[in-house]
């Protein structure tokens, strides 16, 4: 794992720890992820919401570009 990946995973795991208390859940916003599968229950995707569904990565990038260029 690279230093950049380690920093990202460290931030994500700390975020989950900080929102472990039920009273903090109301302040937790979703983290979005581009993916080609509709999976949600596996450990790799449990903290993330799909950004777009039913699209390839190329189509998702184009949709994201449209959203950011508004």
Secondary structure by P-SEA (a helix, b strand, c coil): ccaaaaaaaaaaaaaaaaaccccccccbbbbbbbbcccccccccccccccccccccaaaaaaaaaaaaac
